[in-house]
Amino acid sequence: MTCATRVEVRRGKNESSIALIRRFSRRAKGTNIVRHMRIRRYYARLKSNNVNRKRALVGIMRREKYHELVKLGKIDPMARRNTRRR
């Protein structure tokens, strides 16, 4: 883990609570706390080489099966080209 960054803000005599919160969020932005937390929150692991290889093999097998069905006349390749997703 990364080392913790502390942001401390003390309220002044005539300072409103809104100004205190605004000052806190500016300091937190300045130390990049929010950016690092978002990076950590939305982190997606990279796929391993084995997973990529297996996915490629599945795609190859599907393609071969499709071409075989086209050759046998069970699938019309022109019908597939005309359908569009919206």
Secondary structure as UniProt FT lines:
FT   TURN            13..14
FT   HELIX           17..30
FT   TURN            31..32
FT   HELIX           33..41
FT   HELIX           49..72
FT   HELIX           77..82
//
